[in-house]
Amino acid sequence: MLYRKLLAVSALTSLAFSPLATAHDAGDFLIRTGPIVVAPNDSSGHIRITDPNLGDVQGTGVGVDSDTQLGLSFTYMLRPYLGVELLAATPFQHDIKATGAISGLGKLGSTKQLPPTLTLQYYPLGGASVFQPYVGIGVNYTHFFQEHTTDALTNNIGTLAQLQGVSGVTATSSTMKLQDSFGVAAELGADYKLTDRIGLNAGIWWANIETTATIKSQTNVGEVTSKVDVNINPMVYMVGAYFKF
């Protein structure tokens, strides 16, 4: 009887410390997925009319709305304590709204963006823990595309010019282009193992995203170019699951 009890204890001990109890190990490949929210901590400079050079339109600015999409991240474990992650998502779409003295104009345009982010991750508990918090530091590249303007923007180019002392300007159309951004990124997250291959995940990122919007308007006095610098600097949140291969 004692022999059988010792065998049972030995088996349980072996199971507890077997490879099945390991959450992440060197050579593992993880896919994390779930809904992901980009919530901008936005600020901007004044809208400035650069051609003709009429300068900053004091009190004006723009803001950027949040958006939710499907998030995906891919991590390769270099060591039980160290991984490399690429964060991706389906394209985000953000409305661009007027702020400050022109906030009553509402939506000025919209843009789509893809923000691939590469980070080096540190897992302080190593591979033996089923609960795996991690931190990461890296770089973000944000590509803006499919920018659109609204009638509210086109119809008020003359208002901006008038604020700078130039009357009689009317616009018939306008286009907008946002400059791509490259900056630092940081993350904090955690995995919780459910099975040897599946677990739960939650992650938070911060990314330095700065861009310049260039607006070109066709008017009765020729093409008018306006620009505005925007700091988006979003917090990014994702909750979902991970799958290990």
C-alpha positions in Angstrom: 0.0 0.0 0.0 2.8 2.4 0.9 4.5 1.5 -2.3 1.4 2.4 -4.3 1.0 5.7 -2.5 4.6 6.6 -3.3 4.1 5.7 -7.0 1.0 8.0 -7.1 2.8 10.9 -5.5 5.7 10.4 -7.9 3.4 10.4 -10.9 1.6 13.6 -9.8 4.9 15.3 -9.2 6.2 14.2 -12.6 3.0 15.5 -14.2 3.3 18.9 -12.4 6.8 19.4 -13.7 6.4 17.8 -17.1 6.6 19.7 -20.4 2.8 19.9 -20.4 3.0 22.4 -17.5 5.3 24.7 -19.5 3.5 27.7 -20.8 6.1 29.1 -23.3 9.5 27.7 -24.3 12.2 28.4 -26.8 11.1 27.7 -30.3 7.4 28.1 -29.6 5.3 30.1 -32.1 2.2 31.9 -30.7 -0.7 33.6 -32.5 -2.8 35.9 -30.4 -6.1 37.2 -31.6 -9.1 39.2 -30.4 -10.9 42.5 -30.8 -8.4 45.4 -30.7 -9.2 49.0 -30.0 -7.1 52.0 -31.0 -7.9 54.9 -28.7 -6.0 58.1 -29.7 -4.5 60.5 -27.1 -4.6 63.1 -29.8 -3.5 66.7 -30.1 -2.7 68.9 -33.0 -1.1 72.1 -34.0 -3.1 74.9 -35.7 -4.2 74.5 -39.3 -1.9 76.5 -41.4 -2.4 77.8 -44.9 1.0 77.3 -46.7 0.2 78.1 -50.3 -0.4 81.0 -50.5 1.5 81.5 -47.2 -1.2 82.9 -44.9 0.3 81.3 -41.8 -1.4 79.6 -38.8 -5.1 79.9 -38.3 -5.1 80.6 -34.6 -7.4 78.5 -32.4 -8.0 75.8 -35.0 -7.1 72.1 -34.7 -8.2 68.5 -35.5 -8.9 65.4 -33.5 -9.0 61.6 -34.3 -11.8 59.2 -33.3 -11.2 55.6 -31.9 -11.9 52.4 -33.9 -12.1 48.7 -33.2 -11.0 45.9 -35.5 -9.7 42.3 -35.4 -6.2 42.2 -33.9 -3.5 39.6 -34.6 -0.1 39.2 -33.2 2.7 36.7 -33.9 5.3 35.8 -31.4 8.4 33.6 -31.7 10.0 32.6 -28.4 13.8 32.9 -28.6 14.1 31.8 -25.0 11.6 31.0 -22.2 12.2 34.6 -21.0 12.4 36.3 -24.4 10.2 36.6 -27.5 9.8 38.7 -30.6 6.3 39.9 -31.5 4.7 41.4 -34.7 1.4 43.1 -34.0 -1.0 43.5 -36.9 -4.7 44.0 -37.5 -7.4 44.5 -40.1 -7.3 48.1 -41.3 -8.5 50.8 -38.8 -10.7 53.6 -40.0 -10.7 56.9 -38.1 -12.8 60.0 -38.5 -11.0 63.3 -38.5 -12.9 66.0 -36.7 -12.6 69.8 -36.3 -11.6 71.1 -32.8 -11.0 74.4 -31.2 -12.5 77.5 -32.8 -13.9 75.4 -35.7 -15.3 72.5 -33.7 -18.8 73.3 -35.1 -17.7 72.0 -38.5 -17.7 68.4 -37.2 -16.2 65.7 -39.4 -13.6 67.0 -41.9 -12.5 63.7 -43.3 -11.4 60.1 -42.6 -8.5 57.8 -43.1 -7.6 54.1 -42.9 -4.4 53.0 -41.3 -2.3 49.8 -40.7 0.0 50.0 -37.7 2.5 47.0 -37.8 4.4 47.1 -34.5 7.6 45.0 -33.8 8.6 44.5 -30.1 11.1 42.5 -28.1 9.3 40.9 -25.2 10.5 39.9 -21.8 8.7 37.2 -19.7 9.9 37.5 -16.1 8.4 34.2 -14.9 10.1 32.1 -17.6 8.6 29.0 -19.2 7.5 27.1 -16.0 4.5 29.3 -15.1 1.0 28.9 -16.5 0.5 32.7 -15.9 2.9 34.6 -18.2 3.0 38.4 -17.8 5.3 40.2 -20.2 6.6 43.6 -21.2 7.9 44.7 -24.6 9.7 47.6 -26.3 10.0 48.2 -30.0 9.0 50.2 -33.0 5.8 51.1 -34.8 5.2 51.9 -38.5 1.8 53.4 -39.4 0.7 53.5 -43.0 -2.2 55.9 -43.8 -4.3 55.3 -46.9 -7.7 55.9 -48.5 -8.0 59.4 -47.1 -11.2 61.3 -47.8 -12.5 64.8 -47.2 -16.0 66.0 -46.4 -18.1 68.8 -47.8 -17.7 70.5 -44.4 -14.0 70.9 -45.1 -14.3 71.9 -48.7 -17.1 74.4 -48.0 -15.1 76.1 -45.3 -11.7 76.6 -46.9 -13.0 80.2 -47.6 -13.8 80.6 -43.8 -10.2 79.7 -42.9 -8.8 82.1 -45.5 -11.2 84.8 -44.2 -9.8 84.3 -40.7 -6.4 85.2 -42.2 -7.8 88.3 -43.8 -8.5 87.0 -47.3 -12.1 87.3 -48.4 -13.9 85.9 -51.4 -12.3 82.4 -51.6 -14.6 79.5 -52.4 -13.6 75.9 -52.9 -15.1 73.3 -55.3 -13.1 70.2 -54.1 -10.5 69.1 -51.7 -8.2 66.1 -51.1 -6.1 65.1 -48.1 -3.0 63.0 -47.6 -1.5 61.9 -44.3 2.2 61.3 -43.9 3.3 57.8 -42.7 4.7 57.6 -39.2 7.6 55.8 -37.6 8.1 55.8 -33.8 8.7 53.9 -30.6 6.2 51.5 -29.0 5.8 49.8 -25.6 3.5 47.0 -24.4 2.3 45.2 -21.3 0.4 41.9 -21.5 -0.3 38.5 -20.0 -1.1 35.0 -21.1 -3.0 32.4 -19.0 -2.6 28.8 -20.1 -5.8 26.7 -20.5 -4.3 23.7 -22.3 -0.9 22.9 -23.8 -1.8 24.8 -26.9 -4.5 27.3 -26.0 -4.8 30.1 -23.5 -6.2 33.5 -22.7 -4.5 36.8 -23.5 -4.8 40.5 -22.7 -2.5 43.2 -24.0 -2.0 47.0 -23.9 0.3 49.0 -26.2 1.3 52.6 -26.5 2.7 53.9 -29.8 4.2 57.2 -30.8 2.3 58.1 -34.0 2.9 61.6 -35.4 1.7 62.7 -38.8 1.1 65.8 -41.0 -2.1 66.1 -43.0 -1.8 68.0 -46.3 -5.0 69.4 -47.7 -5.2 70.6 -51.3 -8.3 72.6 -52.3 -9.3 73.7 -55.7 -10.7 77.2 -55.4 -11.7 80.2 -57.5 -8.2 81.7 -56.9 -6.3 78.5 -57.7 -5.0 75.7 -55.6 -4.8 76.3 -51.9 -2.6 74.1 -49.7 -3.2 73.7 -46.0 -1.4 71.6 -43.4 -1.8 70.4 -39.8 0.5 68.4 -37.6 -1.3 65.7 -35.5 0.0 63.7 -32.6 -2.2 60.6 -32.4 -0.1 58.6 -29.8 -2.8 56.0 -29.1 -3.4 53.4 -26.4 -4.2 50.1 -28.0 -6.1 47.4 -26.2 -6.7 43.7 -27.1 -8.4 40.9 -25.2 -8.7 37.4 -26.7 -6.9 34.1 -26.9 -3.6 32.6 -27.9 -2.7 29.5 -29.9 0.7 27.9 -29.6 2.4 25.8 -32.3 
